[in-house]
Amino acid sequence: MILSSRIEARQELAAERPLAYRQAQTVVQLAAVSGYLPERVQTSREVEQLIAASSPGFRVRPGIIEARTGIYARRVAAPDEQCSDLAVAAARRALRSAGFHVRDVDLLIFAAASQDLIEPATAHIVQHKLGTNCQVLDVKNACNSFLNGIQVAESLVQTGAAQRALVVTGEVCSRAVRWSVRDADEFRQHFPCYTMGDAGAAAVLTASDTGRGVRYRHFAARSRHWPLATIPYGGSMHPRGDEFAYLKGDGPALKDAFVAEGPSILHDMMRDAQIGFDDVDHIFVHQVGVPYHAEMLAATGIPSHKVRGTVSDYGNIASATIPVAHAMAVAEGTVREGDRVMWLGMASGISVALFIIDV
């Protein structure tokens, strides 16, 4: 009874907050958000040892990865685990938490930077393994893929084309790591590889009967920066060749692009939403490294005490970063019913995404 009273009080407090920003006639709620992390832990020191073992002509300075990124460890999928497997594991948790069965799902979206195959859509493989029987599609936009998947699912629920949507991601970024490098220049080009981790996540979306849910969402892109982080393999530019199968990019230039462009984009979105950082209880931000994360918080003015850090222990887990952090906070009781949260996505390309969600 006491717990119920507290929840009702928090809901009343949330209802009193100004909601001047635009919202759709049908509010769509996230009935559940879940994450899944593979069991295997790989430290940055182990990453350096793997590079050294595969690169006889290049000496890796011990401790350089953690020193530059603040990443101590990350999770790595087992050799027989695919993107779809991580997505399915997270989906089962989300459905169980929402109280739904696989037969209740009428839309399944796989939204990730990674994929099982170029063809067909990984969503088909997820559906086959999970046991749903509904329309499926893939959505891809680098580390904002999951947020774009939420955007698409929300729109289809609002129009009535779907009633219970399941959005999943499965990031197996460890398959795009280049272990053998010739020299310091090649090590620098592929350095983003050594920050990545593997993870899955899922969210169940339905029309809200309480008025809580997604209250604002907006996306923006500055696409001239697309060459700064790429995996060239498998498209019309480079259809074949193992040399194109690895993540490569200019990490410092990508960071500079986000620091230069990101704050103004975010502040424009927040003005459009007529909301400030004081109006939200928790902020979940995409994270690629500790120094870069700290610099982005300083540049945007985001209060660090409202942000949950994940990158030190899990690395850059691409589109799974925000939903995994959100699910952890819910499981720990940090995020509770009646709270208002902000999701801030940043992805190579580059793109920025902002969600305001009443939990």
N, C-alpha and C positions, 0 to 999 in steps of 0.2 A: 504493500500500500504506500509506503514511504517513497519507494522507487517510482511508482506510478505518479505520485504527486510531483516529484522532481521533474519527470519527463514532461508532464503537462505544463509545469511552470516554464520550462525551457522552450516549449512550443509556443506558449503565449508571448514570451520574450522575442522569439524569432518573428512572430506575426506582427509585433509592434514596430519592427525595424522598417525603415522606408524602403520601398521597392519601386523606385522611380524609373528603373530601367525597363525596357520592353520585354514582354514575355508573350509566348504564344497562348491562344485561347485554351488549348489543352496542355496542362503541365505534365511532363513525363518524369517519372521518378526512377532512380536507380534502386531497385528493390534489393539488390545485393551486389557487392563488389568483392572479388576474391583475388588472391595471388597464389602462385605456386613457384617454389624454388627447388631446383634439382638438389640432390643430396651432396654431391661432390663439391668440396671447397678447394679452391685453387688460390694460393697466395701469390702476390706479385713477385716474391722471390722465386717461386716455382716457375712463373712465367719467364723470368730472366734465365733460369737454368735451362728451360726448353729452347729458348733462343740461342743460348751459348752452345748447346749440344748440336743444333742444326746449322750453326753458322761458324765453321772453323776459321774463317778469315776475319771474323769480327769479334771484338771483345766487348761484352756488355758490362758496364760499370755496376757492381752490386748496389742495390737499393735505389737505382735511378728512377724506376717506375713509381714507387711509392713516394719518393721525394718530390717528383714533379706533379703527381696527381692526387696524392693523399689517399689512394686506393690501396688498402691492405690485402683484400681478398675479393673474390667473386665466385659465383656458383657456375658450374659447368655441367652441361647435359651429358649423360652417359652415351657411349658410342651408338647404342641402339635407340636412343631417344630422339624424336624428331620434333619440329616446331608444333605439329599437330598434337603430339603427346602432351607437351606442356600446356597447350591450350585446353585439351580435354580434361586434364587434371584440375585446372583452375575452374573450368566450366562446371564440373561435377560439384565442386565446393559451392559455387555461386548458386546453382539450382537448389542444392540442399538448404542453403541459408535462406533463400527466398521462398522455400516451401513448394517448389515446382518440380514436376516430372519432365523428362525429356519430351514426352508427347505434348506438353503444354507449349512448347516453343514453336512459333510460326515464322521466325526469321532468324537466321544465323549468319553473322558477319565475322569473317576472320580478317583482322586488321593489324598488320605487323610490317616491320621492315624486312623480316626474314620470311621464308616460305619453304615448304617441303619440295616443291617442284615449280618450274616455270609454267607448266601446264599439266593438269587442270588447276583451277583455283584450289588453294589449300583448304578452303571452307568445305569442299566436298569430302576431303579426307577426314577432317574433324567430324563432320556429320556421320560418316561411316563408322568411325570409332566410338562416337558418343551415343549414337542411336536415335538422334532426332530425325524428323521427316518433314522438311520444310524448305522454303526457298533459301538459297545460300548465295553469297558473293564475297569477294575479297576487296579490301580497301587498303591502299598503300600510299603513305606519305612519310617515309622515314620514321623518326621518333615521335611524330604526331599521328601516326597511323591509327592508334587506338582511339584517340580523341576524335579523329575524323569518322571512325566507325560509330562512335557514340552519336555524333552529329547526324549521320545518315539514318541510324536506327531511330533516333528521336523523331526525325521528320516523318518517317514511315509510320510510327505509332500515332503521331499527331493526325495524319491523314486517314487513319483507319486501315491502312494497307497491312499493318501488323498489330498484334495485341500484346504479345510477349516476345520481345526480341532478346537475343543472346549475342553479345559482342565479345569476342575472344582475341587474345594475342598469344603467340608463342615465339619468343625470340631466342634463337640459337646462334648468337653472334660468334661463338667460339669456332664455328666452321669457316669463318672468313678471316682467321688470323694467319698472318705470314710468319712462320717460324724461322725460315732460312733467309737471312739478309746478307748482302755482300759487304756493306760498309755503313758508315754513320749516316750518310745521306739517305740510303734506303731504309735504315732503321727509323729515321725521322719521318719519312713519307708514310710509313706504316704504323707509326706510334699510336694512332687512335685504336688500332687493333687491340693493343695491350691494356686498354681501359675497359674492354667490354666484358659483360657477363651474360648468363642465360637465365630466362625466367618466363613464366606464363602468367596470364591474368584474364579475368572475365568479369562481365557486368550483365545483369538482367534488367531490362527496361520495360516498364508498363505505364499505362496512364495512371496518374496519381488521383486518389480519392481524398487526399488530405490537403492538397495545395502545395505540398512540399515536392521538390524535385529540381530539375534544371531550370534556373530562372534567367540565365543569360549565357549566350555562347557567341564567340566571334573568332574568325580566322583571318590572318593576313600573311602575305608572302612577298619576299623580295628575291625573286628567282634568279637574278643575275649572279647570285653567289653559288649556284648549283655545282660548279666544278670543285668546290673546296672540300667535299667529302663524297667519295663514290666507291661503289663496287661495280666495275665496268662489265663484268661477265654476263653473258646470257641474253643480250639484246641485239639490236641490229648494228650497233657500233662495233661490238666485240662478241660475236656469237660463240666463239670457241677460244680456247687457250687458257691454261691454268694461271698464267701470269696476270690475268684479268679477274681472277676469282677472289682476290683479297681486298679487304677494306684499306683504302689509302686516302690521304688527304693532307691538307695544311691546317693542322690544329690551331696554331696561333692566329692564322688569318681568319679561320672560322670563328674563333673566340672574339677577335676584334670586330667582326661583322655583327655579331650578336650584341656586343657591348655598345657598338655605335648605333645600331638600328633598334634593338630590342626595347630599351626603356621608352623611347618615344611611341613605339607601336603599342606597348602595354598601357601607357598613360592615356593614349587616345581611346583605347578600348574602355578603360575605366571611366573616362569622362562620358563616353557614350552610354555606359551602364549606370552612370551617376552613383558610383560606389567608390569607397576608399578602403584602405587596408584595415582601418578600425572597424569596418562593417562586417568583416569576416572573422571567424574563429580560428581557422586553420588554413594554411596555404601549402599546396603540394606542387613542387617545381621540378621540372626535368633536370637531371644532374649528370654531368659528364666527368667531373673532377672537383676536388675540394677547392683549390685556388680559384678556378673559374666560377664555381658556384658562389663563393664569397664575393668575387668581383661583381657578379650579376646582381646579387642582393644589394650591394652597396650602390650600384649604378641605378637600380630601379627604386630603391628606397623600401624594399620589402623588409618588414621586421623579422629578423632571423629567429626570434623566439616562437614565431608562429609556424615555422617551416620544419618539417621532419627530414633529417638527413639520412640518406640511404647509401650514397655512393662509396663511402669508405669501406663498407662491409660487402657490398654487392656489385660494385663497379657500375658502369653505364649499361643499364639493361634496356636501352632503347625505348620502344613504345610501352613496355611494361612498367617503367619507372613510377609513373604517377598512380596507376591503379594498385600496384603492389604496396606502395607507401600508404595509400588510403586504407587498404584492407588491413594492414598491420595496425594502423592507428585505431580502427574500429575494433579489432580483436583485443587490443590493449585497453580499450575503454577511453582512449583519448578523444576520439570523435564519437559523439553521442547524438541520439535523436534530438532534433531541435537545433543542432549546430548549422552554421553556414560555412561552406568551404569554397576555396578558390583552387582551381586547377590551372596551372600555367605551363603550357607545352612549348618547347622550342625544338626545332628539327632542321637538319641540313636541307639545303634547297635555296633559301632558308624560309621557314615559316614559323609563325607564332600563333598560339591558340590560347584562348581564355574561356574558362567555364566558371560560373557561379552556381553553386548547387546547395539547396536546402536539404539537409539529410533527414 
